[in-house]
Amino acid sequence: MNRIAVLSPLGDKLCFAVLPILVAVSMGLLTATQPPALMLVLFGVASLILLLTITPFSAFMLLMILTPMRTLIQTESSFQLPLEIGQLTVLVMMAAWAVHRIVHGHKLLDFTWSSIYIPLIGFITIGGLTIFNAISVGAWLNEWLKWVLMLIMAVLVVSIAGKLRWEWLVLGLVMAGIANALIGFYIFFGGSGALHLLINNRFFRAFGTFGQPNPFGGFMGLLTPLALTAALGYLMIFWSRWRQTKQIAIELIIPLIFYSSAFVLIAGGVIISWSRGAWLAFVVSIAMIMVALPRKIWQGLGLLFAASLLIAGLWLTGKLPISIAERIQSSTAELFTFDDVRALDITPENYAVVERLAHWQAATNMAWNNPWFGVGLGNYEAAYARYRLINWDMALGHAHNSYLNVLAETGIIGLSVYVVLWISIVYFTWWTRKHPDLIARYVAVGLLGTWTYMTVHSLTDNLYVNNIFLHLGVMLGILATLYGQTWKSYKVGANDPS
């Protein structure tokens, strides 16, 4: 398919993309500056307009932008919604999609099988079996449905994202990052006034719509690789087009500027979260992109080596800001500490680290007593009182380590399937680097950076919060779409007698 002829939502369909972009920016600013009640009314009006006048893709975009606002709405709204914002938006999205399909005489769901569904179904099955160990069936159901919804989102994306239409969804993911990053910068420059998040008596740790800096940094980190590789993809096409025609392609400059600006803004969100876990995962994800982007691995390793020398030089020569350098240095001593904390003296300086370690030990206690199927999916908090350490009677909702959390809740079997799940996804993503379309290939590399980011940040936090799992479902759907296209082109090439 000719990419210049059917460029993207930001090319020949630019007129349809401008409105969602403006909506994303407006939503971020309104959320940060206006009362929650007015914000919800404006969002509702915008949602109806977009759903009725554009395309069903707008429903996915609204879902991705609005669902991370769950914590903000729950803590700031003066009234309760009939459903949690994620559930409500998913229902609106499905209804809009169904109406659109029926009106246009299409099948309600054009199901396409993908191998990527297999490991996801496997973990859903194992997670379902843990109900027999669950203390709280409600907590189990809530967590299990997250994984079911991830699968549903992936299936819906595959059913609509053929040809180049998946780019709408990449655009929506990046817009969601922009909206939250704008709120984050508002908070960073004093919008929250939360003194316990004060940095150097001047700025504030940003937390966006997540209520806490770490998950906000995690959300920014998951989306940064996509914005970066999309920008690089359009840069490569722009450069190739210019070399051939010696003319500046306006339809390419616009997406290039948009994704480049989005990368700067969202990556800035990672930094201003002041989360050491987010910083570490961000660096490792960028390293993975450097290795995977060139078609020849040795070129990627050479690029990574050069970047490492540059960073080391800045570190050794003291060119990095002192506050950032101290933050990074402290993380090397704290992020990977795993020791028995029962005999440690708790001080204001080590409180956060010891608290995390205490929850890690509680998770291992759960796994030790329930080795095969754990205490039940989503039941870490419900079981915490039975396995907690002295002096740490308040559960934080999860173990602050996704792997230990999965081990505690689903046991050795569940953790094994979980690891196989993400290894399989990484394998599928790596294979999708063979996609014949340049932007698709770069987006696959971006997804590889996203999975790398999640792998590292999961060592210190749980990223399946505040409806991020819905975004992960969309990403898995994009991956399944691109993987299917890659496999199809590979088979066609293999059967080509030339």
Secondary structure as UniProt FT lines:
FT   TURN            3..6
FT   TURN            9..13
FT   HELIX           14..33
FT   HELIX           36..53
FT   HELIX           57..66
FT   HELIX           67..69
FT   HELIX           70..76
FT   HELIX           85..103
FT   TURN            104..105
FT   TURN            115..116
FT   HELIX           117..129
FT   HELIX           130..133
FT   HELIX           137..160
FT   TURN            162..165
FT   HELIX           166..186
FT   HELIX           187..191
FT   HELIX           195..197
FT   STRAND          198..199
FT   TURN            200..202
FT   STRAND          203..204
FT   TURN            208..210
FT   HELIX           213..245
FT   HELIX           250..272
FT   TURN            273..274
FT   HELIX           276..292
FT   HELIX           297..316
FT   TURN            317..318
FT   HELIX           322..334
FT   TURN            335..336
FT   TURN            342..343
FT   TURN            348..350
FT   HELIX           351..369
FT   TURN            371..375
FT   TURN            377..378
FT   HELIX           380..387
FT   TURN            390..391
FT   HELIX           402..431
FT   HELIX           432..434
FT   HELIX           438..457
FT   TURN            458..460
FT   TURN            466..467
FT   HELIX           468..495
//
